[in-house]
Amino acid sequence: MTRLLLALMLLAAPGFAQSPKPGQAPQGQPPQGQAPQRPAPPQEREILLRNGSQSVLREIYLWASTETEQGRDRLGADVVRPGGSLRIPLGRVGCQMLMRAVFEDGGVETRSLDVCQSRDLVLDDRNTRPVEVVNNTDMELMQLFLSRPGAQGPDRLGAATVPGNDTFRVVLRGETECEFEARAVFRGSRADSRQNVNICTTPRIAFGDPAVPLREVTIANRSSRILRELYAAAGPGAWGADRLGSTVLNPGQSFLLRIRNEACRVRMRAIFADNRAEERLEVDICAGQEVVFTPAQQVTLIHAHARPVREVYLSAVQDANWGENLLGPQPLASGQQRRVGTDSGCQADLRVVFDNGNAEEARNLNVCERREITLRPGWVAE
């Protein structure tokens, strides 16, 4: 009786396993000839995004924690204004996800999410820290990375840039640390770094030296071509970044160049839309005078004709059109002279129109050799 009771107690004890009978699968395994069951696929999930901050939410990225790329902006062309909400379908994903939110005020917040535990994502202004970024250089600041020591942080500027000699307010969201490393990338890929930046004691990061004089000089495009790129550098070496940035100078337009430089003399290089380049090696940026880029070839017209000249055209021999009137609104009176130019090369055609509408032309002139042309009766035959 005692042995029978002991055997029954062993059979009922946890973890006691009996050997399977012949042809019977071990406990916990599928029977022979039957495939093991696959785990259920992830469920279709969505999340309700609520913007409880005072800034417009411009971009939101949500991706699996196992992925290295953040993927597409889930808002697309939309934004979520303060107090607004938006349901975002996530598709068939697991529970653990990463989030990156970009706000209109320049703030960026990153966060880990468990979308199985909570289907609400609330973004607010708690744990925000404003930081003033000062660009004391004459180059446009394109990217700013603020990260904890040894880590790689996101670009805190987002789609914004900071012009030279300007400031920008960056809002850090969800950050509890004070110590950061700052890395600035300027137009032309020049970079500058700051170590041990404490945004709690000094919420201000400055790049460049404000003691270096800020010079200003006007650049004027008097040629007939579009000025596409402009470079200015002190001393020998690389030209650096394009000072025009995303803009161009059309014929007749001007541009105020602001450059921090100890010396008054710099080198300049202009590149036009047709890829022709023009360089100036000794430009005085302290003299207060315009730096003028003129046509490649210039001639002086000396007017010895009796009638005033109302229009002058000088164009390449292969051009079908004469182009613009080089005299503009001011006619050329008898006894006067005027310097006109062309970017057409050495061989050019010249056309003058008098005040009575009569016109005369001279074809295939070599304006590289012939720098002066006198307009008198019979001047075409000269």
Secondary structure, 3 states (H helix, E strand, C coil): CHHHHHHHHHHHCCCCCCCCCCCCCCCCCCCCCCCCCCCCCCCEEEEEEEECCCCCEEEEEEEECCCCCCCCCCCCCCCECCCCEEEEEEEECCCEEEEEEEECCCCEEEEEEECCCCCEEEECCCCEEEEEEEECCCCCEEEEEEECCCCCCCECCCCCCECCCEEEEEEEECCCCCEEEEEEEECCCCEEEEEEEECCCCCEEEECCCCCCEEEEEEEECCCCCEEEEEEECCCCCCCCCCCCCCCECCCCEEEEEEECCCCEEEEEEEECCCCEEEEEEEECCCCCCEEECCCEEEEEEECCCCCEEEEEEEECCCCCCCCCCCCCCCECCCCEEEEEECCCCEEEEEEEECCCCEEEEEEEECCCCCEEEECCCHHHC
